[in-house]
Amino acid sequence: MYPQKSDKQIYLSVSPLKSFSTGDFEDIWNADIGIAGEFRFDHPIGQLGAGLSLMKFNSKNYLTPGFFGLDYYFLYRNQFELFSGLSLITGFDFGIYEFRFEDGDFYESHAEQIEREFALKIVSGFNFKIYNSWCAEFGAGYSYIFTKKKIELLSFRIGLAKSFTAPDWLSEFLE
């Protein structure tokens, strides 16, 4: 049904991440620079995989505790080659956004310090080959976190990705 590639590639990427928000969220918290990592593999419909990002959000007042935002997600990516070595990347993520609030004295139980919500993200960016199996990735994402109050985050990242040829047994497993 879909054309097959002869060599299935695996991609590992890591990048610093910066997020911005609007509305009530922006009035209460501001984000430090975080870190994101992804594992992707070639599939006939595009690239599939999983990712994880961690970011610290500092409170802007003494009434509300700061938190660590932990985003773990499944992903889909599609690349379109624009020029030799330069590709446009588009895709989406879906998963869980976890809020890990810091101030233990603020909550009656440990369970109240952790909140998990469903999140969707639309991503776009560029991938530029820099050396053999290494490339630079530049990307932006728009996240919608499904909470009682709307949370929208706009994030930017720049990082490195390394590609590997998957062994035959792993290629068959990932099909």
N, C-alpha and C positions, 0 to 999 in steps of 0.2 A: 504494500500500500504506500509506504514512504520509501524514498531512496535510502540505501544503506551506505555508510561510510566504511572504508576498508579498515581504518584504525580508529578505534574509539579513544577519545581524549578525556583525561581527568584534569580538572582545574582546581587549584587551591589559591585563594586570594586573601590578603590582609590589607586593611587600610584604616587610617584615622578617619573619624566621622564627626561632623558638626551638624547639630540640628537647631532649627528655629521654629517657633510656634506663634500663634496669634490668640487673641481673645483672653479669657480668664486665665488660661494656662500660662501665658506669657507674663501676666501681671503677678503671678505667684512664684514661678520657677524660671531659672535660666540654666541652659545646658553647658557643661564643660565639654571639652573635646573627648570623644569616646573612641572605641575601637570596634571594628567589624571584621569577621572572617567568614568565608564561604567555601563550600565544597560543591563543585558542579561536575557533571559528566554529560558527554554527548549522547543524545537520544535521537531517533528519527524525527521527532517533532520539534527539536530544539535542544536546549540544555536544561536538565533537571538537577535539583540538589537541595541543599539545606544551608542555612546560615545562622549566625549568632552575632549579636552586637551588644555592647555594654556601654552605658553612658551615665554619668553622674549629673543629677539635676539639683542645683542649689536653691534653697528657699530664699525669697527676697524679703521675708519678714520672720519674726520670732514666733508667730502663732502656728505656722505650718512647717512640718518637718521636711527636709530634703529627702531625696530618694535616689536609688540606682535604678535605671531603666534597663531591663534585660529583654531583648527582642529575639526570640527563637522562632524560626520560620522555615517553611518549604518554599522553593523558588522555581520559577520558570524564566528562562532567558532565550532570546533569539538574537543572533548577530547577522548584520548585513554589511558586507564588505563595501566600503566607499571607495577606497584607494588601496594600493598595495600596502599592507601593514596597518591600515586604519579601518576600524569597523564601528558601526553604530550598534549599540546594545539597547534592546527594549525588553520589558518583561514585567512580572509582578511577583509579589511575595504574599503569603498568607500564613498566619501562625498566632502565637501568643505573645502579648506584651506584658511583662511582669514588672510591677512597681514594688520595690523593696525599700520601704520607708526606714529611715535611720533612727529616729528618736524612740527608743524602747520605752521610756517613761511616759510617752504620750499615749500609749496603747495599753489596754487592760490585758491582752494576751498576745503571744507571739504571732498567732494566726492573723491578727488584725494588721500586722506590719507588712503583709504580703497581699497584693491584689493582682489578679490575672485577668486580662481581657483579650478578646479576639481582635486581631489587627489585620488590615489589608494595606498593601503598599504597591504603588505603581512606580517603576524605575525606568530610567533612561540614562544613557551615557555613551562614552567612547572607550574603545580598547585600541591601544597603539603598541605594536610589536617593537620592543627595544633591543632584544638580543636573544637569538635562538628560541628557546621555549619560554622566555620571560616577556611580559608585556606590562605596560602601565594602564591603569583603568581610572577613568574620571567619570563620576556618576552623580545623579541627583535622584531623590525619591520623595514621593508624597505619601505619607502614612495617614490612615484614618484608624483611630483606636476607638472601639465601640464601648464607651463608658456612658454613664448617665449624662454627664456634661461632655459635649463634643471636644475631642482632642485631635488636632491635626498637626502633624509635624512635617516640616520640609527639611530634608537632610542632604548634605553634600559630602562626597568622599573622593579621595584620591589615593591610590595604592598600587600594589604590585600583585600580579597573578603569575603563577607558574603552571605550565601544562606538562602532563606526563602521558605517555602512551599506556593505556590500560592493558594488563596481561589478558590473554585470551579467556581464561576462566572468569575474570571479573567482567569482561565485555559481555559474555554470555549471560551472566547473572544480572547485569544492569539492563538487558534488553527487555 
